[in-house]
């Protein structure tokens, strides 16, 4: 029993530590030769994993052993490519478990949604970081995604495609981590947000051209033709709903490698 406890503590110390030396600032892929070697609980399926795993450390160890970065997918999910007509979905946790290759937002989604099932008291969330943009093969990348959780009033961060198998923390707050992470990545962080979802959100603008809040329009569903001409989304039920005329693009976090 004592030997097992010593092993677990050693694994945690290897994975949970302060920010290590600086990284390549031009890639979200793992640093060569820096991935921690951790034992993990094997599961034959995602459902088995949900039964066997109990803590963020369990999820983190599996990530460290199995995750592979997909550079072509990172380019396809770049800001430049998203502005085109092609749309790509973020992997479901089940699909990611079956084929653990992807980019930062795939990894973050897997970690957050898995923790919400096995350890909801850890309050897992997404951390979206916006860096100064960089160009890779003519494609703009600026957003990066991680997972966060809480323990004993402290903040921890993991499921980072740059450091799979690493848990950063404890930190007093998210800002403390961001300051350290910017130094580690060697990139200026423009903004960051902890979010409940990786999906885009919409909200009204508070003030535009002297208007204190966005106007609301009510469209019965039978007037859908007119509504579509105005480019306003309307539900197909016969209930009148307020439809926001204005959207704040800064509140629309979009996946990026």
Beta strands, then each sheet from edge to edge (+ up, - down):
strand 1: 16-17
strand 2: 68-69
strand 3: 101-102
strand 4: 125-136
strand 5: 139-151
strand 6: 154-158
strand 7: 167-171
strand 8: 189-195
strand 9: 216-219
strand 10: 241-244
sheet 1: 1+ 7+ 6- 5+ 4- 8+
sheet 2: 2+ 3+
sheet 3: 9+ 10-
end
